[in-house]
Amino acid sequence: MIHNTNDVLKKPDWLRVKAPQLERIGKTANLLDDLKLNTVCQEASCPNIGECFSSGTATFLIMGPGCTRACPYCDIDFDRSKRELDPTEPFRLAEAVLRMKLKHVVITSVNRDDISDGGASQFFECVTEIRRVSPKTTIELLIPDLCGNWDALEIVLSAKPNVLNHNIETVPSLYKKVRPQGNYERSLDLLKRTKEFLPSVYTKSGFMLGLGEKDDEVINLLIDLRNNDVDIVTIGQYLSPGPNHLPVKRFVEPSVFNYLKVLGENELNFLQIVSSPLTRSSYHAEEIQKLMKKFPR
């Protein structure tokens, strides 16, 4: 999908990102390169890469970098070729956690629909190895929908991550356009089953604004997430990676993000809503440790 340059909306001032500390970014990037690890920060062109890399944090992308799906909002490369999983990846990932002295680590993956369990066993091995070398590090997994393979989900959850995140991404009416290989009800079901299988886990989901959703659809989406036992939600502004991706339909005012945070926490009783134009699913994820102390399980 290519959009006319005349249709591209001008980015507002509130979406300006502060200049990063290049030296700190370089150190993090060099470490990741040394250990041959991928990050979603780099692969998905995250606008917060400067802030996160400058503070020595990153969201690790396993089983990639190529994804077997080609969602038109995402900047990660498409690759449906058959690829073997790397058995050394969990050990290299754990080494990075040690070197970076991470108190909290986020691990995500591309969709691996070419693997029978969707990569669930690789998630399990990564958690197991990190727990072996750095037992005090809290672990957040941001997983794909696993094609609705609930046996695979149980493999992931048997590693007992502290946080299980699965992004709903958008409202149901936009799924065919935004997530053509996804399924809204399947994603909700995954989140609900997660809490049923592992009641101690903090469940998390996130979505984007600016793709053409209506205000009432956003409210209903929040209600659906809460009705399926989601604890934490992240809400951010969609930014088109380029002319071959879905265009931005609108830039949502910061006041709307603030309203959704207040609504979610005060009326819908989520434990936490992180909502701002630059929020992404792993933005300030380390703050979960404060939440775990406030709402222990």
C-alpha positions in Angstrom: 0.0 0.0 0.0 1.5 3.3 -1.1 0.0 6.6 0.0 0.1 9.9 -1.8 2.6 12.2 -0.2 0.0 14.9 -0.3 -2.1 12.9 2.1 0.6 12.6 4.8 -0.3 14.5 7.9 2.2 16.9 9.4 3.6 15.6 12.7 2.5 17.9 15.7 5.0 19.4 18.2 4.0 17.0 21.0 5.5 14.1 19.0 9.0 15.6 18.9 11.6 13.3 20.5 14.5 14.6 22.5 18.0 14.2 21.1 19.5 11.0 22.5 22.9 10.6 24.2 24.8 9.1 21.3 27.6 7.6 23.4 25.2 5.6 25.6 23.3 4.4 22.5 26.5 3.3 20.9 27.5 1.2 24.0 24.1 -0.6 24.0 24.1 -1.2 20.3 27.7 -2.5 20.4 26.8 -5.0 23.1 23.8 -6.2 21.2 25.9 -6.6 18.1 28.6 -8.4 20.0 26.1 -11.0 21.2 24.3 -11.1 17.9 21.0 -10.2 19.4 18.1 -8.3 17.8 15.9 -5.7 19.5 12.4 -4.6 18.5 13.7 -1.0 19.2 15.9 -1.3 16.0 13.8 -3.6 13.9 10.5 -1.8 14.3 12.0 1.7 14.2 10.7 2.6 17.7 10.6 6.4 18.3 11.9 5.9 21.9 15.1 4.1 20.9 17.2 7.1 21.9 15.8 7.3 25.4 15.9 3.5 26.0 19.3 2.8 24.6 20.7 5.9 26.4 19.5 4.4 29.7 20.9 1.0 28.9 17.6 -0.8 28.3 16.2 -2.7 25.3 13.4 -5.0 24.4 14.9 -8.2 23.0 13.5 -9.7 19.8 14.0 -13.4 19.6 13.6 -15.9 16.7 14.0 -13.0 14.2 14.4 -10.6 12.7 12.1 -11.8 9.9 8.4 -12.2 10.6 6.0 -14.7 8.9 3.3 -12.1 8.8 3.3 -8.8 6.9 1.1 -6.5 9.0 0.8 -3.2 7.1 1.4 -1.1 10.1 4.7 -2.8 11.2 8.3 -2.1 10.0 9.7 -5.5 10.8 10.8 -7.4 7.7 8.6 -10.2 6.2 10.2 -13.6 5.9 8.2 -16.8 5.5 11.1 -19.0 4.8 11.7 -22.1 7.0 14.3 -21.2 9.6 15.7 -23.3 12.4 15.7 -21.8 15.9 19.1 -21.0 17.3 19.7 -23.1 20.5 22.4 -20.6 21.6 20.0 -17.6 21.6 18.8 -18.1 25.2 22.4 -18.2 26.5 23.4 -15.1 24.6 20.2 -13.3 25.8 21.0 -14.2 29.4 24.6 -12.9 28.9 23.2 -9.6 27.7 20.9 -9.3 30.8 24.0 -9.9 33.0 26.2 -7.4 31.2 23.5 -4.7 31.1 22.7 -5.4 34.8 19.0 -5.4 34.0 16.5 -5.4 36.9 13.7 -6.0 34.4 13.9 -7.5 30.9 11.3 -7.5 28.1 11.5 -10.4 25.6 9.3 -10.3 22.5 9.4 -12.2 19.1 8.3 -12.0 15.6 5.4 -14.3 14.5 6.8 -17.7 13.7 3.8 -19.4 12.1 6.3 -21.8 10.4 7.0 -23.5 13.8 4.4 -25.9 15.3 4.4 -24.2 18.7 5.0 -20.7 17.4 8.3 -20.5 19.2 6.8 -21.2 22.7 9.7 -23.5 23.6 12.2 -20.8 22.8 10.4 -18.4 25.1 10.5 -21.0 27.8 14.3 -21.6 27.3 15.0 -17.9 27.4 13.2 -17.4 30.7 14.8 -20.5 32.2 18.3 -19.3 31.4 17.8 -15.8 32.6 16.4 -17.0 35.8 19.5 -19.3 36.2 22.0 -16.5 35.8 20.1 -13.5 37.1 17.3 -14.8 39.5 16.3 -11.3 40.7 15.6 -9.9 37.3 11.9 -9.7 36.6 10.8 -10.9 33.2 8.1 -9.6 30.8 7.2 -11.6 27.7 5.4 -9.9 24.8 4.1 -12.8 22.8 2.3 -13.3 19.4 -1.1 -15.0 19.3 0.5 -18.5 18.6 -2.3 -19.1 16.1 -4.5 -20.0 19.0 -2.4 -23.0 20.0 -3.3 -23.0 23.7 -0.9 -26.0 24.4 1.9 -23.7 23.2 0.6 -20.9 25.5 0.9 -23.3 28.5 4.5 -24.0 27.6 5.2 -20.3 27.7 3.4 -19.8 31.0 5.0 -22.8 32.6 8.2 -20.7 32.7 6.3 -18.4 35.1 7.1 -15.0 33.7 6.2 -12.0 35.9 4.3 -10.2 33.1 2.6 -11.7 30.0 1.9 -9.1 27.3 0.0 -9.6 24.1 -1.0 -6.6 22.1 -4.5 -6.3 20.8 -3.2 -3.4 18.6 -6.5 -1.9 17.4 -10.3 -2.0 17.5 -12.1 -5.0 15.9 -13.5 -3.1 13.0 -10.0 -2.4 11.7 -8.6 -5.9 12.1 -8.9 -6.9 8.5 -7.0 -3.9 7.4 -4.5 -3.6 10.2 -4.0 -7.3 11.3 -5.2 -9.3 8.3 -3.8 -12.6 9.8 -4.8 -11.8 13.4 -8.1 -12.3 15.1 -9.6 -10.0 17.7 -11.5 -12.6 19.7 -8.5 -15.0 19.6 -6.3 -12.3 21.1 -8.8 -11.6 23.9 -9.0 -15.4 24.5 -5.3 -15.7 24.9 -5.2 -13.0 27.5 -8.1 -14.5 29.5 -6.6 -18.0 29.3 -3.3 -16.6 30.5 -4.8 -15.5 33.8 -6.7 -18.7 34.2 -3.6 -20.9 33.7 -1.2 -18.6 35.8 -3.3 -16.4 38.2 -0.1 -14.8 39.7 1.0 -13.3 36.3 0.3 -9.6 35.5 -1.4 -9.5 32.1 -0.8 -6.7 29.8 -2.0 -5.5 26.4 -1.6 -2.4 24.2 -3.1 -0.7 21.2 -2.5 2.2 18.8 -4.6 5.3 18.1 -4.7 7.2 14.8 -5.6 4.3 12.4 -9.2 5.4 11.9 -10.9 4.1 15.0 -13.9 5.8 16.5 -14.0 7.1 20.1 -16.7 4.7 21.2 -14.7 1.8 19.7 -11.7 2.7 21.9 -13.9 2.7 25.0 -15.4 -0.6 24.1 -11.9 -2.0 23.5 -10.8 -1.0 27.0 -14.0 -2.6 28.4 -13.2 -5.8 26.4 -9.7 -6.0 27.8 -10.9 -5.5 31.4 -13.6 -8.1 31.0 -10.8 -10.6 29.9 -8.8 -9.9 33.1 -6.1 -7.7 31.7 -4.2 -5.7 34.4 -2.1 -3.2 32.4 -2.7 -1.4 29.1 -0.4 0.7 27.0 -1.9 3.2 24.5 0.2 5.1 22.0 0.0 7.1 18.8 0.4 5.1 15.5 3.3 6.5 13.4 3.6 5.2 9.9 7.0 3.7 9.2 6.9 4.8 5.6 5.0 5.2 2.3 4.4 1.4 1.9 2.6 1.2 5.3 -0.8 2.3 6.5 -1.1 6.1 6.7 -1.8 8.0 9.9 -5.5 9.0 9.9 -5.2 11.5 12.7 -2.8 12.6 15.4 -4.6 12.3 18.7 -4.2 15.1 21.2 -2.4 14.4 24.5 -5.5 15.3 26.4 -7.3 12.3 24.9 -4.5 10.0 26.1 -4.8 11.5 29.6 -8.6 11.0 29.5 -8.1 7.3 28.6 -5.7 6.8 31.5 -8.0 8.3 34.0 -11.0 6.3 32.6 -9.1 3.1 32.7 -7.6 3.4 36.1 -10.4 5.2 38.0 -13.6 3.7 36.4 -12.5 0.4 34.8 -10.1 -0.6 37.6 -7.1 -1.5 35.5 -4.0 -1.6 37.7 -2.2 0.7 35.4 -2.7 2.6 32.1 0.3 4.0 30.4 -1.1 6.4 27.8 0.7 9.1 25.8 1.5 9.8 22.1 5.0 8.2 22.4 4.0 5.2 24.6 4.9 1.8 23.2 4.2 -1.6 24.7 7.6 -1.8 26.4 8.0 1.9 27.3 9.1 2.3 30.9 8.3 -1.4 31.4 10.7 -1.5 34.3 8.1 0.4 36.4 6.2 -2.9 36.7 8.4 -3.5 39.8 6.7 -0.6 41.6 3.4 -2.0 40.6 4.3 -5.5 41.9 5.1 -4.0 45.3 1.8 -2.0 45.3 -0.3 -4.9 44.1 1.6 -8.0 45.3 0.5 -11.5 44.2 
